[in-house]
Amino acid sequence: MAFEQGQVQADINYISRQFNAGRKRFRLFLKTNYLLGIRRFDIENLNLSFGEHIRGFSGKEAVGKQRLSFNLEYVLFLRREFYKFNMAVYGFGDVGIIGSDKYPVFTQDYYGGLGLGLRLHNENLVFKTFHIRLAFYPFAPSDMSFTGFILQEQLKKNFYSFQPEAPQPLKFQ
């Protein structure tokens, strides 16, 4: 019996309850993703840029048939408003490992991102949430900068709902 093509994928997502420390409120987000391509074509490669594997990562050299990523985000919700905007400060650390499907994932190439950001939210505007992020990439590939800055609208996150839905093919990306 021979397989033509396939993939093995596993995801773990965790959102902590909101912690109170005095007048401050905190929350922790953790996310892990593993994807292994089996007998994929030469032109089919994974990268760390698609989605949120490493926030702001844009290196085109970091490709492979196997990827493991870890994301940690710590959010501090501020009680004060700024011109009717609710504010949250966050720090994050992301690590991505990518490489060949022929060797164990932990022996492949490591990349990372560390950063701080500010989210501004206002229910009365068309664009409800903006975020400003400054990131540092200590193991950046040669085709990207070791720092990154972004100011953009943040779309509402879609959390897994546990509602049954029709089966669909998995995407290798």
ZIHUPE-V55282 format. One line per field, one symbol per residue. phi: phi as a letter, one per 40 degrees, with the letter a starting at -180 (. if undefined). psi: psi as a letter, one per 40 degrees, with the letter a starting at -180 (. if undefined). burial: 1 if it has 16 or more other C-alpha atoms within 10 Angstrom, else 0. Layout:
phi=???
psi=???
burial=???
This chain:
phi=.bccaaabbabbbbbccccbbgccbbabbbabbbabcbfccdccbcabccgbcbdgcbccccbibaabbbbbbbbbccccbbfgccbabbbabbbbbaicccbdcccccbbaabababbbbaccbcccbbbbbbbbbcbccccaccbababacbccccccbgccaccacccca
psi=hhiciaihhhihhhhiihihgbeihiihhihhhhhhhhfiidehiiiedhafdhhehehedgiaehhhihhhhhhhhhdiihfehiihhiiihhhhhiaieeiideeahiiihiiiihhhhheeidhdhiihhhihgdfiieeiieiihihihhihihiheehiiiiiiihg.
burial=00000000000000000000000001110111111111010000111110001111111001111111111111111000000011111111111111111000100111111111111111000000111111111001100000110000000000000000000000010
